[in-house]
């Protein structure tokens, strides 16, 4: 989950967070997929921790070739 800080002038109720009341300077966790929807409002929210990049490929694992291929057969 990503984290954002509320920097608006007055407390707000956020329906997406279960109608939670969020106070000024409070940091809340938001779904990674919705992070951009918060930080696109720079007068209200600021990024604290960006979403993890789950789309990044994992490093390739090395595996041994079959013995027939290793000997050139």
C-alpha positions in Angstrom: 0.0 0.0 0.0 1.1 3.5 -0.8 1.1 6.3 1.8 0.0 10.0 1.4 -0.2 12.9 3.8 -3.3 15.1 3.9 -2.4 18.8 3.7 -5.8 20.3 3.2 -7.1 23.1 5.4 -9.8 21.2 7.3 -10.4 17.5 8.2 -12.1 15.5 5.5 -14.1 12.3 5.3 -12.7 9.9 2.7 -15.3 7.4 1.5 -12.7 5.3 -0.3 -11.1 4.7 3.1 -14.3 3.4 4.8 -15.6 7.0 5.5 -12.6 7.6 7.6 -12.0 11.1 8.9 -8.5 12.4 8.0 -6.9 15.3 9.9 -4.4 17.8 8.5 -0.9 16.4 8.4 -2.2 12.9 8.9 -0.5 10.1 6.9 -2.8 7.4 5.5 -2.4 4.2 3.5 -4.2 4.1 0.2 -4.4 1.4 -2.4 -1.5 1.4 -4.8 -3.8 1.6 -7.8 -5.4 4.8 -6.4 -2.2 6.6 -5.4 -2.2 8.8 -8.5 -5.8 9.9 -7.7 -4.5 11.4 -4.5 -1.2 13.0 -5.5 -2.8 14.6 -8.6 -4.4 17.0 -6.0 -1.2 18.8 -4.8 -3.1 21.3 -2.7 -4.7 18.5 -0.7 -2.4 15.4 -0.7 1.3 14.8 -0.9 3.2 11.6 -1.5 4.9 10.0 1.5 5.6 6.5 0.1 5.0 5.6 -3.6 3.5 2.3 -4.6 5.9 -0.7 -5.0 6.6 -1.5 -8.6 5.1 -4.9 -8.8 5.4 -5.0 -12.6 9.2 -5.1 -12.5 10.5 -8.3 -13.9 12.3 -10.7 -11.6 15.9 -11.6 -12.5 16.2 -14.6 -14.7 17.3 -17.8 -13.0 20.1 -19.8 -14.5 19.4 -23.4 -15.1 21.8 -26.1 -16.3 21.4 -27.4 -19.9 20.6 -31.1 -20.3 23.8 -33.2 -20.5 23.2 -34.1 -24.1 23.4 -30.4 -25.0 26.5 -29.8 -22.9 28.5 -32.5 -24.7 27.3 -31.3 -28.1 25.5 -34.6 -28.9 
